[in-house]
Amino acid sequence: MFQAIVGFVMVIALVYCLITKKLLPPIAFVLFPVIAALICGFSITDIGTYAGKGISGMVSTVSLFVFSISFFSLMSDAGIFDIIVNRLTKAAGKNITAIMIATALIAVVGHLDGSGATTYIITTTAMLPIFKRMNLDKRALMLITSLAIGVMNLVPWGGPTMRAATVLEMTPSDLWTPLIPVQGLMLFFLLVVAFLQGRIATRNQAKISENAAASEAELTSAPETAKSPAWKLAVNYILTLAVLVVLVLDLLPAAFVFMLGLSIGLIVNIPDLKKQNQKLKEYGTAAMSMVVTLFSAGVFTGVLKNTGILDNMATAIVGLIPTALGPYTHFIVAFLAVPLIMCLGTDAFYYGLLPVVIGVCGNFGVSAEVVAHTLLIAENVGVTISPLTPAVFLGLGVLDLELGEHIKYSIRWIWPVSILSVLAAVLVGVIPV
């Protein structure tokens, strides 16, 4: 119980510091778990070992971020997004709502592979120029993308569903099939949120930054696109499309795909070796801040997981529920799923908390499958505002947002969607009462 208390105090303090900007994320991610582990009696040597494991676990995410950002920056410099952005803004005119809904649909399609990292990279990179052109809030882009990831995460190949299926010793497909109607309703909730974000932005009189609509002058004023040879522009489009297709089909490791794309793109667009080196330094400098944050987040995750603090927090949560409310334990946990996933992370939530809730509810005749369905529906949309979810930082890095800004803006929308989704599941009979 002592470890659990220390863990909750630490997480609350961390989130507070991030939201209020009292500490930079890298500093908070390192100091808070180290202090918590020391208070719990772990030696600095053990803490160093646990931190090292967490850092090692972030290498693939960091690699993906660096090379994806570099690739898309190169393609942007080559001018491939200029025509797309100009035409979309011209077509949309002042219909900001259409842009928000388009963002949601792109994220939904992008997440068919179950990879949050890929979805963040594709969606935020594609839509950020449009959001900048139309002077829209980047936090709305992060919110809609995050919510879409949460909704689509219910698919059998999504991480949470696979974790829950492992706990129940059943196939992810069998666990997911009854949830199809609920997932459809959650997609509707996503579109509603996107629509409302559009209405809010319109009400705030969001305008296109340079002109009220993309004019012909704008279309011809994109120097990189206008001056690039037609063949080079065509190669860049083909290369970008090929990268996206390979990513969605999950044919190769994502970081490796971007490495190949970047290598080919540099040869095509910047033949001069000195200029290639200058560009790589430029892209690397821009990415360095998020690289530091990602490795620091690895320390946070590694220390909390390996000390057992997260597992103890999960057990303590269920222990606080009165016996009289035992039959409704899964609903109570579901109501609190969003803040809980922010504290626990996916692994502790499913491998630590879920088995305990199943055990408690089982004493009152509630099946393990019903418990899993309830927690899956409630948790999925909240995982994308957790500091323990590495993919979130990829989206934040592209948009140049801080985690605290994202949490403060998005939780007001994500938490109600989580609760509404559970209620919808009850109404359609997926979760019996």
C-alpha positions in Angstrom: 0.0 0.0 0.0 2.9 2.3 0.8 4.3 2.0 -2.7 0.9 2.7 -4.2 0.5 5.9 -2.1 3.9 7.1 -3.2 3.1 6.2 -6.8 -0.2 8.1 -6.8 1.3 11.2 -5.2 4.1 11.1 -7.7 1.9 10.8 -10.7 -0.5 13.6 -9.5 2.5 15.9 -8.9 3.9 15.0 -12.3 0.7 15.8 -14.1 0.2 19.0 -12.1 3.7 20.2 -13.0 3.2 19.4 -16.7 -0.2 21.2 -16.9 0.9 24.2 -15.0 4.3 24.2 -16.7 6.2 24.2 -13.4 8.8 21.8 -14.8 10.0 20.9 -18.3 8.8 17.3 -19.2 12.3 15.8 -19.4 13.1 17.0 -15.9 9.8 15.8 -14.5 10.0 12.4 -16.1 13.5 11.8 -14.6 13.2 13.3 -11.1 9.8 12.2 -10.0 10.2 8.4 -10.5 13.7 8.5 -9.1 12.5 10.3 -5.9 9.5 7.9 -5.7 11.8 4.8 -6.0 14.2 6.2 -3.4 11.3 6.8 -0.9 10.2 3.2 -1.5 13.6 1.9 -0.5 15.2 1.1 -3.8 19.0 1.7 -4.2 20.3 4.2 -6.7 22.0 1.2 -8.4 18.7 -0.6 -8.9 17.0 2.6 -10.1 19.8 3.0 -12.7 19.2 -0.5 -13.9 15.4 0.0 -14.2 16.0 3.4 -15.9 18.4 1.7 -18.4 15.7 -0.8 -19.3 13.2 1.9 -19.9 15.6 3.9 -22.1 16.4 0.8 -24.1 12.7 0.3 -24.7 12.4 3.8 -26.2 15.1 3.3 -28.9 12.6 2.1 -31.6 10.2 5.0 -30.8 13.0 7.6 -30.9 14.3 6.2 -34.2 10.9 6.3 -35.7 10.4 9.9 -34.6 13.8 11.2 -35.8 13.6 9.6 -39.3 9.9 10.2 -39.8 10.3 13.9 -39.0 13.3 14.2 -41.2 11.6 12.5 -44.1 8.4 14.6 -44.0 10.5 17.8 -43.4 12.4 16.9 -46.6 9.2 16.3 -48.5 7.8 19.5 -47.2 10.9 21.4 -48.3 10.6 19.8 -51.7 7.1 21.3 -52.0 4.9 18.3 -52.3 2.4 19.5 -49.6 2.0 23.0 -51.1 -0.4 22.1 -53.9 -2.4 19.7 -51.6 -2.7 22.3 -48.8 -3.6 25.1 -51.2 -6.3 23.1 -53.0 -7.8 21.8 -49.8 -8.0 25.2 -48.2 -9.4 26.6 -51.4 -12.0 23.8 -51.5 -12.9 24.1 -47.8 -13.1 27.9 -47.9 -14.4 28.8 -44.5 -15.8 25.4 -43.8 -13.5 24.6 -40.9 -15.8 21.8 -39.7 -15.0 19.9 -42.9 -11.3 20.1 -42.1 -11.9 18.7 -38.6 -14.0 15.8 -39.9 -11.4 15.1 -42.6 -8.8 14.9 -39.8 -10.8 12.3 -38.0 -11.3 10.2 -41.1 -7.6 10.3 -42.0 -6.7 9.2 -38.5 -9.3 6.4 -38.5 -7.9 5.0 -41.8 -4.3 5.6 -40.7 -4.9 3.5 -37.6 -6.1 0.4 -39.4 -2.7 -1.0 -38.8 -3.1 -0.6 -35.1 0.0 1.5 -34.7 -0.5 4.7 -32.8 2.9 5.9 -33.7 2.2 5.6 -37.4 -1.2 7.2 -37.1 0.2 10.2 -35.3 3.0 10.7 -37.8 0.7 10.4 -40.9 -2.2 12.4 -39.6 -0.4 15.3 -37.9 2.1 15.7 -40.7 -0.6 15.7 -43.3 -3.0 18.1 -41.5 -0.6 20.5 -39.7 0.1 22.7 -42.8 -3.7 23.0 -43.3 -4.3 23.9 -39.7 -1.5 26.5 -39.9 -2.9 28.0 -43.1 -6.3 28.3 -41.6 -5.0 29.5 -38.2 -6.6 26.5 -36.3 -5.7 25.3 -32.9 -3.1 22.5 -33.0 -4.5 21.1 -29.8 -7.7 20.3 -31.7 -5.7 18.3 -34.2 -4.0 16.4 -31.4 -7.3 15.7 -29.7 -9.1 14.4 -32.8 -6.1 12.2 -33.8 -5.8 10.9 -30.3 -9.5 10.1 -30.0 -9.5 8.3 -33.4 -6.6 6.2 -32.2 -8.5 5.3 -29.0 -11.6 4.3 -31.0 -9.8 2.2 -33.5 -7.6 0.5 -30.8 -10.5 -1.9 -30.1 -9.6 -3.9 -33.2 -8.1 -7.4 -32.5 -4.6 -6.3 -33.5 -4.8 -3.3 -31.3 -2.5 -3.4 -28.2 -5.2 -3.1 -25.5 -7.4 -5.8 -27.0 -4.5 -8.2 -27.4 -3.4 -7.6 -23.8 -7.0 -8.2 -22.5 -7.3 -11.3 -24.6 -4.0 -12.6 -23.1 -5.3 -12.2 -19.6 -8.6 -14.0 -20.5 -6.7 -16.7 -22.4 -8.9 -16.2 -25.5 -8.3 -15.0 -29.0 -8.4 -11.2 -29.6 -10.9 -11.7 -32.4 -13.4 -13.5 -30.2 -13.0 -10.8 -27.5 -13.5 -8.1 -30.1 -16.5 -9.4 -32.1 -19.2 -8.5 -29.6 -17.7 -5.0 -29.5 -18.3 -4.2 -33.2 -21.7 -2.3 -32.6 -20.1 -0.3 -29.8 -17.1 0.6 -31.9 -19.5 1.9 -34.5 -21.1 4.1 -31.9 -17.7 5.3 -30.8 -16.8 6.3 -34.3 -20.0 8.4 -34.3 -18.9 10.0 -31.1 -15.5 10.8 -32.7 -17.3 12.5 -35.6 -19.4 14.5 -33.2 -16.3 15.7 -31.4 -14.7 16.6 -34.7 -17.9 18.5 -35.7 -18.0 20.4 -32.4 -14.3 21.3 -32.7 -15.1 22.7 -36.0 -18.0 24.7 -34.6 -15.9 26.0 -31.8 -13.2 27.1 -34.2 -15.7 28.8 -36.5 -17.2 30.6 -33.5 -13.8 31.8 -32.6 -13.6 33.3 -36.0 -10.7 31.2 -37.2 -9.4 32.5 -40.5 -7.0 31.5 -43.1 -3.7 33.1 -42.0 -2.6 34.8 -45.1 -5.9 35.2 -47.1 -9.6 34.4 -46.6 -9.2 31.7 -49.3 -6.4 30.3 -51.3 -6.1 32.5 -54.4 -4.4 31.8 -57.7 -1.6 34.0 -56.6 -1.0 31.7 -53.6 -1.0 28.7 -55.8 1.7 30.1 -57.9 3.7 31.6 -55.1 5.0 28.3 -53.7 8.6 28.6 -54.9 9.7 25.1 -54.2 6.8 23.5 -56.0 6.8 25.9 -58.9 10.5 25.7 -59.5 10.9 22.0 -59.0 11.1 19.9 -62.2 7.9 18.0 -62.9 9.8 14.7 -62.8 11.3 15.4 -59.4 7.9 16.4 -58.0 6.4 13.2 -59.4 9.2 11.1 -57.8 8.6 12.7 -54.4 4.9 12.0 -54.6 5.5 8.4 -55.6 8.1 8.0 -52.8 5.8 9.5 -50.1 2.9 7.3 -51.3 5.1 4.2 -51.2 6.2 5.0 -47.7 2.7 5.4 -46.5 1.5 2.2 -48.2 4.3 0.1 -46.7 3.6 1.6 -43.3 -0.2 0.9 -43.4 0.4 -2.6 -44.6 3.0 -3.1 -41.9 5.4 -4.8 -44.4 8.6 -3.4 -42.8 9.6 -1.8 -39.5 8.4 1.7 -39.5 11.7 3.4 -38.6 13.4 1.4 -41.4 10.8 2.6 -43.9 11.5 6.2 -43.1 15.3 5.6 -43.2 14.9 4.2 -46.8 12.6 7.0 -47.8 14.9 9.7 -46.4 17.9 8.2 -48.1 16.2 8.1 -51.5 14.7 11.5 -51.0 18.0 13.1 -50.2 19.6 11.7 -53.3 16.7 12.8 -55.5 16.3 16.3 -54.1 19.7 17.3 -52.8 22.5 15.7 -54.9 25.2 17.9 -53.3 26.8 16.1 -50.3 27.5 19.3 -48.3 23.9 20.4 -48.7 22.7 17.0 -47.6 24.8 17.2 -44.5 23.4 20.7 -43.7 19.8 19.5 -44.1 20.4 16.5 -41.8 21.9 18.8 -39.2 18.9 21.1 -39.5 16.4 18.2 -39.1 18.3 16.7 -36.3 18.5 20.0 -34.4 14.7 20.4 -34.7 14.1 16.9 -33.4 16.5 16.9 -30.5 14.1 18.4 -27.9 11.6 15.6 -28.4 14.4 13.0 -28.4 15.4 14.2 -24.9 11.7 14.0 -23.8 11.2 10.5 -25.2 14.3 9.1 -23.5 13.3 10.8 -20.3 9.8 9.2 -20.6 11.6 5.9 -20.9 13.2 6.5 -17.5 9.8 7.3 -16.1 8.2 4.1 -17.5 11.2 1.8 -16.7 11.5 2.8 -13.1 7.8 2.6 -12.3 7.3 -0.7 -14.1 10.4 -2.5 -12.7 10.0 -1.3 -9.1 6.5 -2.8 -9.0 5.0 0.6 -8.1 2.5 0.5 -11.0 1.3 -3.0 -10.0 0.8 -2.0 -6.4 -1.1 1.1 -7.6 -3.4 -1.1 -9.6 -4.1 -3.5 -6.7 -4.7 -0.6 -4.3 -7.3 1.0 -6.6 -9.6 -2.1 -6.4 -8.9 -2.4 -2.6 -10.5 1.0 -2.1 -13.9 -0.1 -3.5 -16.4 -1.0 -0.7 -17.5 -4.7 -0.6 -21.2 -3.6 -1.1 -20.2 -2.2 -4.5 -18.4 -5.4 -5.5 -20.8 -6.4 -8.3 -20.3 -3.0 -9.9 -16.5 -2.8 -9.5 -16.0 -2.9 -13.3 -18.3 0.1 -13.8 -16.6 2.0 -11.1 -13.2 1.3 -12.7 -14.6 2.1 -16.1 -15.9 5.5 -14.9 -12.3 6.3 -13.6 -10.6 4.6 -16.6 -9.2 7.8 -18.2 -7.4 9.1 -15.1 -6.4 5.6 -14.2 -4.8 4.9 -17.5 -2.9 8.2 -17.2 -1.4 6.9 -13.9 -0.9 3.2 -14.7 -0.2 2.9 -18.4 -1.5 0.1 -20.6 0.6 -2.8 -19.2 -0.3 -2.2 -15.6 -3.9 -1.5 -16.5 -4.4 -4.8 -18.2 -1.9 -7.1 -16.6 -2.2 -5.6 -13.1 -5.6 -4.0 -12.7 -7.8 -6.2 -15.0 -7.1 -9.5 -13.3 -7.9 -8.1 -9.9 -11.2 -6.6 -11.1 -12.1 -9.9 -12.8 -11.5 -11.7 -9.5 -13.6 -9.3 -7.5 -16.5 -9.3 -10.0 -16.3 -13.0 -10.4 -17.4 -13.5 -6.8 -20.7 -11.8 -7.8 -21.3 -13.7 -11.0 -20.0 -11.1 -13.5 -18.0 -12.9 -16.2 -14.4 -12.1 -17.1 -15.4 -11.3 -20.6 -18.0 -8.7 -19.5 -15.3 -7.1 -17.2 -12.8 -7.0 -20.1 -15.3 -5.5 -22.5 -16.2 -2.8 -20.0 -12.6 -1.8 -19.3 -11.6 -2.0 -23.0 -14.3 0.4 -24.0 -13.6 2.9 -21.2 -9.8 2.8 -21.3 -9.0 2.8 -25.0 -9.9 6.5 -25.6 -7.9 7.6 -22.6 -4.6 5.9 -23.4 -3.7 8.7 -25.7 -3.3 11.3 -23.0 -1.2 9.2 -20.8 2.5 10.1 -20.1 3.2 6.4 -20.2 2.2 6.1 -23.9 5.3 6.7 -26.1 3.3 7.2 -29.3 1.7 10.3 -27.9 5.0 12.1 -27.8 5.4 11.5 -31.6 2.3 13.5 -32.2 3.3 16.2 -29.7 6.7 16.4 -31.4 5.3 17.0 -34.9 2.9 19.7 -33.6 5.4 21.3 -31.2 3.0 20.8 -28.2 3.7 20.0 -24.6 2.1 17.0 -22.9 0.5 19.3 -20.3 -1.2 21.3 -23.0 -2.6 18.2 -24.6 -3.9 16.7 -21.3 -5.5 20.0 -20.3 -7.3 20.5 -23.6 -8.2 16.9 -24.5 -9.3 15.3 -21.2 -12.5 17.5 -21.2 -13.5 15.7 -24.4 -11.9 12.3 -24.0 -13.2 11.4 -20.5 -16.9 12.1 -21.4 -16.5 10.0 -24.6 -15.2 7.2 -22.5 -18.2 7.3 -20.1 -20.7 7.7 -23.0 -19.2 4.7 -24.8 -19.7 2.5 -21.7 -23.3 3.7 -21.4 -23.9 3.1 -25.1 -22.5 -0.5 -24.6 -25.0 -1.0 -21.8 -27.9 0.4 -23.9 -27.2 -1.9 -26.9 -26.8 -4.9 -24.6 -23.1 -5.6 -25.0 -22.5 -5.0 -21.3 -25.3 -6.5 -19.2 -26.2 -4.7 -15.9 
